[in-house]
Amino acid sequence: MDERIREHAEVLVDWSARIERGDDVVMAVSPGAHELAVATAELLGERGANLVTTRSSGEITRAYLRAHDDEFDPDPAHELALYENADAYLSLRGGHNTAATADVPAERRQAQAKATEEIREARMDTDWVSTVHPTRSLAQQAGMAYEEYQAFVYNAVLRDWESLAEEMDQMKGLLDEGSEVRLVSANTDLTMSIEGRTAVNSCASVAYDSHNLPSGEVFTAPYDTSGHVEFDVPMTIHGKRVRDVSLTFEDGEVVEYDAAQNADVIGDVLDTDPGARRLGELGIGMNRGIDRYTDNILFDEKMGDTVHLALGRAYDANLPEGESGNDSAVHVDLITSVSEDSRLEVDGEVVQRNGRFRWEDGFEN
């Protein structure tokens, strides 16, 4: 086994999920992530955890949804019980086909999402962590040779996370103390309220309310959004390639949308429920170990020189105790580059210009 796979498993179990003896762990394994699953299972055994493994496959999901009608039983008890009794949930992704569910009808996908909201909440109440094992399908999607893609993934995952956490804490402090964020670029001028919200220093550990590996972003839950934003980073959403999305907000809601490719996908997302027309997340990428786009949200949204906004559900970690944020059955991220002709302001003060933060060399005030 490639030693980097064992190192990846160690980061996942010890730094990210913080697994301890006696923890009840559910591990969902994609077909291409077998080696990472083996390395992770060995460590879970050494730590004295209790493991249940499930198979996560786009092809299986496709077969099930296409054969089903739109009448899904709400929150089946056997699945709900699994997550309600779990301490941690580890998602090891890396399938054979990144577009496996592209031909699943949107209304069926929406119906299942609405019918399983309680299951989704139970899963997110665990110490959950999502990561990815480099596969040939993901390398192909990224336009990279397999060995090149492996190096890319491990450069993003095997970081000095403690040092990165210290740097990102500077951005967290600015957002925690701020009331309003403004994002400005050539085709974007968007204003969002963040007063009363708590930013998350997402440094790939549940100890920081961070649930992705790799990570490397600081995010919060905006509201009262107004203005226009364009997203120039192409993405695959529900198995379809989407390019150059534009959104216009009034009174916190999307009132106009468009895209250069597959605009109907964005329309389907927005029509999921009322909360899908509002933002649930503002994220600022800070992982400079991710140096190119790969059409994989787990990596792309963490890349330095990017900002992403998510339509739909807000995370509880960003909200004051007892307060509800934007609620939705979806959480769909869209990414824009801020490397040129752009600035990010907090309460009128420029904190990032052309991709450089104010504490970095090369920042121009």
C-alpha positions in Angstrom: 0.0 0.0 0.0 1.2 3.5 -0.8 2.4 5.0 2.4 0.4 8.2 1.6 -2.8 6.2 2.0 -1.9 5.3 5.5 -1.0 8.9 6.3 -4.3 10.0 4.9 -6.1 7.5 7.1 -4.2 8.7 10.2 -5.2 12.3 9.5 -8.8 11.3 9.0 -9.1 9.2 12.2 -6.9 11.2 14.6 -6.9 14.8 13.5 -10.2 15.1 11.6 -12.7 12.7 13.4 -10.9 12.5 16.7 -12.0 8.9 17.2 -11.7 7.4 20.7 -12.1 4.0 22.2 -15.7 2.9 22.3 -16.9 5.3 19.6 -19.6 3.9 17.3 -18.5 4.7 13.7 -20.4 4.4 10.4 -18.0 4.4 7.4 -19.6 4.8 4.0 -17.1 3.5 1.3 -17.3 4.3 -2.4 -16.1 1.6 -4.8 -12.8 3.3 -5.6 -11.9 4.1 -2.0 -11.2 0.5 -1.0 -7.6 0.9 0.0 -8.3 4.0 2.1 -11.1 2.1 3.7 -8.8 -0.8 4.6 -6.2 1.6 6.1 -8.9 3.4 8.0 -10.5 0.3 9.3 -7.2 -0.9 10.7 -6.7 2.3 12.6 -10.3 2.2 13.9 -9.5 -1.3 15.2 -6.3 -0.1 16.9 -8.3 2.7 18.5 -10.9 0.3 19.9 -13.8 1.9 17.9 -17.0 0.0 16.9 -17.3 -0.1 13.1 -20.2 -0.5 10.7 -19.3 -0.2 7.0 -21.8 0.7 4.2 -21.3 0.9 0.5 -21.8 4.3 -1.2 -22.2 4.1 -5.0 -23.5 6.5 -7.6 -24.5 3.5 -9.8 -26.5 2.0 -6.9 -28.2 5.3 -6.1 -29.0 5.8 -9.8 -30.6 2.3 -10.1 -32.7 2.8 -7.0 -34.0 6.3 -7.8 -34.7 5.6 -11.5 -36.7 2.5 -10.5 -38.6 4.3 -7.7 -41.7 6.5 -8.0 -41.8 9.8 -6.3 -43.6 8.5 -3.2 -40.7 8.0 -0.7 -41.5 6.9 2.9 -40.4 9.7 5.2 -37.2 9.0 7.1 -37.1 5.1 7.2 -36.6 4.0 10.7 -33.8 1.5 10.0 -31.6 4.2 8.4 -32.5 6.9 10.9 -31.6 4.6 13.8 -28.2 3.9 12.3 -27.2 7.6 12.5 -29.0 8.4 15.7 -26.9 5.8 17.4 -23.6 6.7 15.8 -20.8 8.9 17.3 -19.0 9.5 14.0 -19.8 9.1 10.3 -16.9 8.8 7.8 -17.6 9.3 4.1 -14.8 7.9 1.9 -15.6 9.0 -1.6 -14.1 8.0 -4.9 -16.5 6.4 -7.4 -16.1 5.0 -10.9 -18.3 7.6 -12.6 -18.7 11.2 -11.4 -21.8 11.6 -13.6 -23.5 8.3 -12.5 -26.8 10.1 -11.5 -27.0 12.6 -14.3 -30.1 11.0 -15.8 -32.1 10.8 -12.5 -35.1 13.1 -12.8 -34.7 16.3 -10.8 -38.2 16.0 -9.2 -37.3 12.5 -7.9 -34.1 13.7 -6.5 -35.9 16.5 -4.8 -38.6 14.2 -3.4 -36.0 11.9 -1.8 -34.1 14.9 -0.3 -37.3 16.2 1.2 -38.3 12.8 2.6 -35.0 12.2 4.3 -34.4 15.5 6.0 -34.5 13.9 9.5 -31.9 11.3 8.5 -29.7 14.0 7.1 -29.9 16.0 10.3 -29.1 12.9 12.4 -26.1 12.2 10.2 -24.9 15.8 10.6 -25.3 15.6 14.3 -22.5 13.1 14.5 -18.8 13.9 14.3 -19.0 13.4 10.5 -16.1 13.8 8.1 -16.1 13.6 4.3 -12.9 12.8 2.4 -11.9 11.5 -1.0 -9.5 8.8 -2.3 -7.8 9.6 -5.6 -9.3 7.5 -8.4 -8.8 7.5 -12.2 -12.3 8.8 -12.8 -11.6 11.8 -10.6 -8.3 12.3 -12.3 -10.0 12.3 -15.7 -12.7 14.7 -14.5 -9.8 17.0 -13.3 -8.0 16.7 -16.6 -5.0 15.2 -15.0 -2.8 12.1 -15.3 -3.6 9.6 -12.5 -0.2 9.9 -10.8 -0.4 13.7 -11.1 -3.8 13.7 -9.5 -2.6 11.5 -6.6 0.1 14.0 -5.9 -2.4 16.8 -6.0 -4.8 15.1 -3.6 -2.1 14.3 -1.0 -0.6 17.8 -1.3 -4.0 19.1 -0.2 -4.7 16.5 2.5 -1.3 16.0 4.2 -0.9 19.5 5.5 0.4 21.1 8.7 -3.1 21.6 9.8 -2.2 23.3 13.1 -0.3 26.0 11.3 -3.0 26.6 8.8 -5.6 26.8 11.6 -3.6 29.6 13.2 -3.5 31.6 9.9 -7.2 31.0 9.2 -8.1 32.2 12.7 -7.3 35.7 11.6 -10.0 35.6 9.0 -12.4 34.0 11.5 -11.8 36.9 13.9 -12.6 39.5 11.2 -15.9 37.8 10.3 -16.9 37.3 13.9 -16.4 41.0 14.6 -18.0 42.2 11.4 -21.5 43.1 10.4 -21.5 43.2 6.6 -19.4 41.6 3.9 -19.2 43.0 0.3 -17.7 41.1 -2.6 -16.7 43.2 -5.6 -15.2 42.1 -9.0 -15.7 43.0 -12.6 -19.2 41.4 -12.8 -20.1 41.2 -9.2 -21.2 43.5 -6.5 -22.9 41.6 -3.6 -23.6 42.7 0.0 -24.4 40.2 2.8 -25.2 40.7 6.5 -23.2 38.6 8.9 -24.0 40.3 12.2 -24.6 37.9 15.0 -23.1 35.0 13.1 -20.1 32.9 14.2 -17.5 32.0 11.5 -16.0 28.5 11.4 -12.3 28.0 11.1 -12.6 25.0 8.9 -9.2 23.3 9.4 -10.3 19.7 8.7 -11.2 18.7 12.3 -14.5 18.2 14.2 -12.8 20.0 17.1 -13.2 23.2 15.0 -16.7 22.3 13.7 -14.9 21.4 10.4 -16.0 18.3 8.5 -14.1 18.0 5.2 -10.7 16.6 4.5 -9.1 18.4 2.9 -10.4 21.6 4.2 -8.9 25.1 4.4 -11.7 27.6 4.4 -13.4 30.0 6.8 -17.2 30.1 6.4 -20.2 31.8 7.9 -23.9 32.0 7.3 -24.9 35.3 5.6 -28.4 36.8 5.3 -30.2 39.8 3.8 -28.2 39.4 0.6 -28.6 42.0 -2.1 -26.9 42.6 -5.5 -25.5 40.5 -8.3 -22.8 37.8 -8.4 -21.3 35.8 -11.2 -19.5 32.4 -10.7 -16.7 31.8 -13.2 -15.6 28.4 -11.9 -17.3 25.5 -13.8 -18.9 22.8 -11.7 -20.7 19.5 -12.0 -24.1 19.6 -10.2 -26.3 16.6 -10.1 -24.1 15.0 -12.7 -24.3 17.9 -15.2 -21.7 20.5 -16.1 -22.7 24.0 -15.2 -20.8 27.1 -16.3 -20.9 30.9 -15.7 -23.8 31.0 -13.2 -25.2 34.4 -12.4 -27.6 35.2 -9.5 -29.4 38.4 -8.6 -30.6 38.9 -5.1 -33.3 41.2 -3.6 -34.3 41.1 0.0 -32.2 38.0 0.6 -33.7 35.9 -2.2 -32.7 35.0 -5.7 -34.9 36.9 -8.1 -33.0 36.2 -11.4 -30.6 33.5 -12.4 -28.8 32.3 -15.6 -25.9 30.2 -16.7 -24.0 29.7 -19.9 -24.5 26.0 -19.7 -27.3 23.9 -18.0 -29.1 26.8 -16.5 -32.0 24.4 -15.9 -29.9 22.7 -13.2 -29.8 25.9 -11.2 -33.5 26.3 -11.7 -34.1 22.8 -10.3 -32.0 23.6 -7.3 -33.9 26.9 -6.7 -37.2 25.2 -7.0 -36.4 22.6 -4.3 -38.0 24.6 -1.5 -38.2 28.3 -0.4 -34.9 28.1 1.5 -33.1 27.1 -1.7 -33.4 30.7 -3.0 -31.5 32.1 0.0 -27.8 31.8 0.9 -26.7 29.3 3.5 -23.0 29.9 3.4 -20.2 32.4 2.5 -16.9 30.6 2.3 -13.4 31.9 1.8 -10.8 29.5 0.4 -7.4 29.5 2.1 -5.8 26.2 1.3 -2.9 27.1 -1.0 -2.0 23.4 -1.3 -4.9 23.3 -3.7 -3.5 25.2 -6.8 -5.9 24.3 -9.6 -9.6 23.5 -10.3 -10.6 19.9 -10.5 -14.4 20.0 -10.8 -14.7 18.5 -7.3 -16.3 20.8 -4.7 -14.4 19.2 -1.9 -11.2 20.6 -3.3 -12.2 23.6 -5.4 -14.1 25.5 -2.7 -11.0 25.4 -0.4 -8.6 26.8 -3.0 -6.8 30.0 -2.2 -8.0 33.0 -4.4 -11.6 31.8 -4.3 -14.9 32.6 -2.6 -17.9 30.4 -2.7 -21.5 30.9 -1.8 -24.0 28.1 -1.1 -27.7 28.1 -1.9 -29.8 26.4 0.7 -29.1 25.1 4.2 -27.1 27.0 6.7 -24.9 25.2 9.2 -25.9 25.3 12.9 -22.2 26.0 13.8 -22.6 29.5 12.4 -25.7 30.3 14.4 -26.3 31.6 17.9 -27.6 29.1 20.4 -31.3 28.5 19.9 -31.5 30.5 16.6 -32.5 28.9 13.3 -30.8 29.8 10.1 -31.8 29.2 6.5 -33.5 25.8 6.2 -33.5 23.8 3.0 -33.1 20.2 1.7 -30.2 21.3 -0.4 -26.8 22.9 0.1 -25.3 23.7 -3.3 -21.9 25.5 -3.6 -21.0 27.9 -6.4 -17.4 29.3 -6.7 -15.9 32.5 -8.1 -12.3 33.4 -8.5 -11.0 36.5 -6.7 -7.4 36.4 -8.0 -7.8 39.5 -10.3 -9.8 42.8 -10.2 -11.6 41.9 -7.0 -11.8 42.8 -3.3 -13.5 41.4 -0.2 -14.6 44.0 2.4 -15.7 43.6 5.9 -17.6 46.6 7.2 -16.0 48.7 4.5 -12.4 47.6 5.2 -10.6 45.6 2.4 -9.4 42.3 3.9 -8.5 40.6 0.6 -7.5 42.1 -2.7 -6.8 40.1 -5.8 -6.5 37.0 -3.8 -4.0 38.3 -1.2 -5.1 38.7 2.4 -4.0 41.8 4.3 -1.5 39.8 6.4 0.2 38.3 3.4 3.1 39.6 1.3 1.9 41.4 -1.8 -1.3 42.7 -0.3 -2.2 46.2 -1.7 -4.5 48.3 0.5 
